[in-house]
Amino acid sequence: MTRLSVEMLAADPVEPITSAGHAQLGIAVLLGIAVIVLLITKFKLHAFLSLTIGSLALGAFAGAPLDKVITSFTAGLGSTVAGVGVLIALGAILGKMLADSGGADQIVDTILAKATPRSMPWTMVLIASVIGLPLFFEVGIVLLIPVVLMVAKRGNYSLMRIGIPALAGLSVMHGLVPPHPGPLVAIDAVDANLGVTLALGVLIAIPTVIIAGPVFSKYAARWVDVPAPDRMIPQRASEELDKRPGFGATLATILLPVVLMLLKALVDIIVDDPDNVVQRTFDVIGNPLIALLVSVIVGIFTLLRPAGFGKDRLSGLVEKGLAPIAGILLIVGAGGGFKQTLIDSGVGQMVLDISKDWSIPALLLAWLIAVVIRLATGSATVATVSAAGLVAPLAADMSTTHAALLVLAIGAGSLFFSHVNDAGFWLVKEYFGLNVGQTIKTWSVMETIISV
């Protein structure tokens, strides 16, 4: 992973690209974010272009020379893509392998066969959480919602009673648990330990997903009682299910990168000797790039071969898996550029200076900043990247555990109250056949519960 030297930022040995005071910098930040919000919401401009223009506007409002603003933006974009771009690509390939091989279907069908009507909401949250570990949120929705609709229709269940737990599982994984892009970017920005963040993320995700999923779904089902829309229920041919990987092999492949990263964190804690051969070995195999790469290679034999995939189909699958993430990579990269522009303008140091006189804890401050940006832009990724850039200097003197919690606070804030400026809002609305009001009562409230 690339690192932002927050220790250097806190000590401020690097001259900011502008000599603006705190008041001008504060106004520049607000105006820069306002430009991004306006371009995304009013003019429907792609988030990549909006973040790029917003970064230049921020520098201009702060009185920084344009050439230095461009240098900061491109440096931030490059370091962010270098840090998380390969991981996002490998995650996309693994998700595509899981979907096309029928491995996801195998997990879903196996668990559903053993579920009772009473345990169904808990089963759905379990499925979504497991499936959601390696998949992007949007991919998880496309993969799971048809299954949710089939279960609701076939078992005569309330759609919200089944659907909300599935959405909660996907959303919590997306916001709190690496190797998802948001947490990875925040880890990179505040120089947190990935293994510790992953362990704490999973620990916090368990009670969160229970409250926002099975528990809240009881109320959501009362507020919004709608049947599963027939037009969205897929008709799957029986031959599609003839060849697919086994349940155990699929589950092991999905969990392999998480296990390797957790083992690295455990060895780091127990051995605690950088020169030890065992620790150095696990530092390599537990590196997220190696962990995901190993899982992809293993997946060729555990997922694709049993499904009848030959060598000729592998290249096409990888190409199709990578194609949809171009936009995500650009948004994440531009978000990193915006973050670096904030830092190089002296905004990070300004936040550090001002927050010394505040009684607001750093974790709450990080959460609030992410909440505001999330509400304004509708993008969890933009909220995560921007908030991480603003609060990165606060992590300089934090312990390993507190730095990990700072990442999780940012991730939680980035999920707050999804509404009409969020693509996920419309995805859920259309798949479930809801109107705007019903979507707010269910999906938006669920997201807020997760965040809080």
SULBEL-V336099 format. One record per backbone hydrogen bond with DSSP energy under -1.0 kcal/mol. NH is the residue of the N-H (numbers start at 1). CO is the residue of the C=O. If there is no record, write none. Layout:
# SULBEL-V336099
NH_CO ; NH_CO
This chain:
# SULBEL-V336099
4_188 ; 6_4 ; 9_5 ; 10_6 ; 11_7 ; 12_8 ; 13_8 ; 17_344 ; 25_21 ; 26_22 ; 27_23 ; 28_24 ; 29_25 ; 30_26 ; 31_27 ; 32_28 ; 33_29 ; 34_30 ; 35_31 ; 36_32 ; 37_33 ; 38_34 ; 39_35 ; 40_36 ; 41_37 ; 42_38 ; 43_38 ; 45_39 ; 50_46 ; 51_47 ; 52_48 ; 53_49 ; 54_50 ; 55_51 ; 56_52 ; 57_53 ; 58_54 ; 59_55 ; 60_56 ; 61_57 ; 62_58 ; 63_60 ; 64_59 ; 69_65 ; 70_66 ; 71_67 ; 72_68 ; 73_69 ; 74_70 ; 75_71 ; 76_72 ; 77_73 ; 78_74 ; 79_75 ; 80_76 ; 81_77 ; 82_78 ; 83_79 ; 84_80 ; 85_81 ; 88_84 ; 89_85 ; 90_86 ; 91_87 ; 92_88 ; 93_89 ; 94_90 ; 95_91 ; 96_92 ; 97_93 ; 98_94 ; 99_95 ; 100_96 ; 101_97 ; 104_98 ; 106_102 ; 107_103 ; 108_104 ; 109_105 ; 110_106 ; 111_107 ; 112_108 ; 113_109 ; 123_119 ; 124_120 ; 125_121 ; 126_122 ; 127_123 ; 128_124 ; 129_125 ; 130_126 ; 131_127 ; 132_128 ; 140_136 ; 141_137 ; 142_138 ; 143_139 ; 144_140 ; 145_141 ; 148_144 ; 149_145 ; 150_146 ; 151_147 ; 152_148 ; 153_149 ; 154_150 ; 155_151 ; 157_152 ; 162_158 ; 163_159 ; 164_160 ; 166_162 ; 167_163 ; 168_164 ; 169_165 ; 170_166 ; 171_167 ; 172_168 ; 173_169 ; 174_170 ; 175_171 ; 176_172 ; 177_173 ; 180_177 ; 184_180 ; 185_181 ; 186_182 ; 187_183 ; 188_184 ; 189_185 ; 190_186 ; 192_187 ; 197_193 ; 198_194 ; 199_195 ; 200_196 ; 201_197 ; 202_198 ; 203_199 ; 204_200 ; 205_201 ; 206_202 ; 208_204 ; 209_205 ; 210_206 ; 211_207 ; 212_208 ; 213_209 ; 215_210 ; 216_211 ; 217_213 ; 218_215 ; 220_216 ; 221_217 ; 223_219 ; 224_220 ; 232_229 ; 233_230 ; 240_237 ; 241_238 ; 242_239 ; 250_246 ; 251_247 ; 252_248 ; 253_249 ; 254_250 ; 255_251 ; 256_252 ; 259_255 ; 260_256 ; 261_257 ; 262_258 ; 263_259 ; 264_260 ; 265_261 ; 266_262 ; 267_263 ; 268_264 ; 269_265 ; 270_266 ; 271_267 ; 276_273 ; 280_276 ; 281_277 ; 282_278 ; 283_279 ; 284_280 ; 285_281 ; 286_282 ; 287_284 ; 291_287 ; 292_288 ; 293_289 ; 294_290 ; 295_291 ; 296_292 ; 297_293 ; 298_294 ; 299_295 ; 300_296 ; 302_298 ; 303_299 ; 304_299 ; 305_300 ; 308_305 ; 309_304 ; 317_313 ; 318_314 ; 319_315 ; 320_316 ; 321_317 ; 322_318 ; 323_319 ; 325_322 ; 326_323 ; 329_325 ; 330_326 ; 331_327 ; 332_328 ; 333_329 ; 334_330 ; 335_331 ; 336_332 ; 337_333 ; 338_334 ; 339_335 ; 340_336 ; 341_337 ; 342_338 ; 343_339 ; 344_340 ; 345_341 ; 346_343 ; 347_342 ; 350_346 ; 351_347 ; 352_348 ; 353_349 ; 354_350 ; 355_351 ; 357_354 ; 358_355 ; 365_361 ; 366_362 ; 367_363 ; 368_364 ; 369_365 ; 370_366 ; 371_367 ; 372_368 ; 373_369 ; 374_370 ; 375_371 ; 376_372 ; 377_373 ; 378_374 ; 383_379 ; 384_380 ; 385_381 ; 386_382 ; 387_383 ; 388_384 ; 389_385 ; 390_386 ; 391_387 ; 392_388 ; 394_391 ; 395_392 ; 396_393 ; 398_395 ; 403_399 ; 404_400 ; 405_401 ; 406_402 ; 407_403 ; 408_404 ; 409_405 ; 410_406 ; 411_407 ; 412_408 ; 413_409 ; 414_410 ; 415_412 ; 416_413 ; 422_419 ; 426_422 ; 427_423 ; 428_424 ; 429_425 ; 430_426 ; 431_427 ; 432_428 ; 434_429 ; 439_435 ; 440_436 ; 441_437 ; 442_438 ; 444_439 ; 445_440 ; 446_442 ; 447_443 ; 448_444 ; 449_445 ; 450_446 ; 451_447 ; 452_448
